[in-house]
Amino acid sequence: MKKLSIIFAAAAFILIGCKPEKKAATDFQLPAVDDIAMYQVNPRVFAPDHSLNAVADRIDSIRDLGVNVMWVMPIYPIGIEKGKNSPYCISNYTAVAPEFGTIDDFKHLAQVCHEHQMAIILDWVANHTAWDHPWVKAHPDWYTHDEVADTIIHPRPWDWLDVADLNYDNREMRRAMIDAMKFWITEVGIDGFRCDVADGVPADFWKEAIDELRQAAQPRQIVMLAEGKNVDNFTVGGFDMNYGWDFKDSIVHVFQNGLPASFLIQADSAEYAQLPAGKVKMRFTTNHDHATEAAPVVEFTSERGSMAAYVASIFMHGGALIYGSQEVGYPYPINFFKYVPVDWTANSPLYEEYKALIKLYNDHPALRKGQLTTWADPDVLMFKKSLGDEHFLVLVNVRNQAVTAAIPSKWQGKSVHDEAPNGALDALDDSLQLAPYQYLILKEY
């Protein structure tokens, strides 16, 4: 190949541009599902108390990443009986825990999100409640019971001893659950839910709930994300998105265990083969569950490895997620059961790199939802994305060593531009040397 200048240092991703214009909250429009770039908020990395206000104070920094949906983890009062201080152990579905602030604080956060053209969705835990939720005493028949001892049980097969399993054979409980969800749509004005353990709740309940929520929200639209991977999240339940769990597991196997890069192509194909048209898999390199075990910079061996994995995740089929803290390369596990301070100024070059990647994602629909063409290679994930007259060749070195990539014959001799700032325009030869964990996003000209 002729000289193709590759700016590999993260600092080279700094973009100069105007901030999005702040608009009235009433001007907000929910993005289409296949245009979503999501940011997950764990309030416990923003402040030890009144963290909803701390999130609102950081709205410009979050929006400047280019994300257009904010997912806020549970903010409800947390159960004490048998409790572990988990935000997924809920004692009241229609209130806010004092640790996080007040209902007015959350309404304010929703307003500033809309002013910044961001949707806001709230984590919903329908599978179980805290043991000291009022339903336990008032309506014990709303819970699953041990057949022998006739006592309420925790969710099986998990070891979640701090929560009580809900019984979805009970119609009254279903009605109360839907009413509680509608409260946040109609009274607070959120734009949908991320639904915890969605595969553990009957799909026909989700169908009933989502139909009512969409009706209650009119004329607004809402977005529904299932923490699950079952196809009936879509075909029965009516969700818009669910999790790319299998793809995330495949990335780990490729980066940690040396499986061929083509393994990711197979994983992507398997996930999308069963998806109904218009539905999206959320793709991620970390989230609150995975971050409790290892930060991305550790799970993918280095900061460069984590960024190569991120590119591999978001450009094959869209559905991009950033977990709050990964944009500054927080290097340690984050236990979301307690406050963990994050220095938001710790790694500005990495922040700018995420910002540059999401800008490409937003500016070029081909990169998030264009037609996918792939080529098998043991060490380089290589695929083409095309939509209209835009064509991109994406290459990701999945190894922590230099490798040579064989350029597909149809791309040899084409004039391309590396879409990283200051990338060069030149003609591709028959091969290309890639540095350890280097990635290229080449646009055809």
HELIX and SHEET records of a PDB file:
HELIX    1   1 ALA A   10  PHE A   13  5                                   4    
HELIX    2   2 ALA A   25  ASP A   27  5                                   3    
HELIX    3   3 VAL A   33  ASP A   35  5                                   3    
HELIX    4   4 PRO A   43  VAL A   45  5                                   3    
HELIX    5   5 SER A   51  ASP A   57  1                                   7    
HELIX    6   6 ILE A   59  ASP A   64  1                                   6    
HELIX    7   7 ILE A  103  GLU A  115  1                                  13    
HELIX    8   8 PRO A  134  ALA A  138  1                                   5    
HELIX    9   9 PRO A  140  TRP A  142  5                                   3    
HELIX   10  10 ARG A  171  PHE A  183  1                                  13    
HELIX   11  11 TRP A  184  VAL A  188  3                                   5    
HELIX   12  12 ALA A  198  GLY A  200  5                                   3    
HELIX   13  13 ALA A  203  ALA A  217  1                                  15    
HELIX   14  14 ASP A  232  THR A  235  1                                   4    
HELIX   15  15 TRP A  245  ASN A  257  1                                  13    
HELIX   16  16 SER A  262  ALA A  273  1                                  12    
HELIX   17  17 HIS A  288  ALA A  291  1                                   4    
HELIX   18  18 PRO A  296  GLU A  299  1                                   4    
HELIX   19  19 GLU A  303  ILE A  314  1                                  12    
HELIX   20  20 GLN A  326  VAL A  328  5                                   3    
HELIX   21  21 SER A  348  ASP A  363  1                                  16    
HELIX   22  22 PRO A  365  LYS A  369  1                                   5    
HELIX   23  23 SER A  409  TRP A  411  5                                   3    
SHEET    1   A 8 VAL A 280  MET A 282  0                                        
SHEET    2   A 8 MET A 241  TYR A 243  1                                        
SHEET    3   A 8 VAL A 223  ALA A 226  1                                        
SHEET    4   A 8 GLY A 192  ASP A 196  1                                        
SHEET    5   A 8 ALA A 119  VAL A 125  1                                        
SHEET    6   A 8 VAL A  69  VAL A  72  1                                        
SHEET    7   A 8 ALA A  37  VAL A  41  1                                        
SHEET    8   A 8 ALA A 320  TYR A 323  1                                        
SHEET    1   B 2 HIS A 128  ALA A 130  0                                        
SHEET    2   B 2 VAL A 163  ASP A 165 -1                                        
SHEET    1   C 6 GLN A 371  TRP A 375  0                                        
SHEET    2   C 6 VAL A 380  LEU A 387 -1                                        
SHEET    3   C 6 GLU A 390  ASN A 397 -1                                        
SHEET    4   C 6 TYR A 439  GLU A 444 -1                                        
SHEET    5   C 6 SER A 415  ASP A 418 -1                                        
SHEET    6   C 6 LEU A 425  ALA A 427 -1                                        
SHEET    1   D 2 VAL A 403  ALA A 406  0                                        
SHEET    2   D 2 SER A 431  LEU A 434 -1                                        
END                                                                             
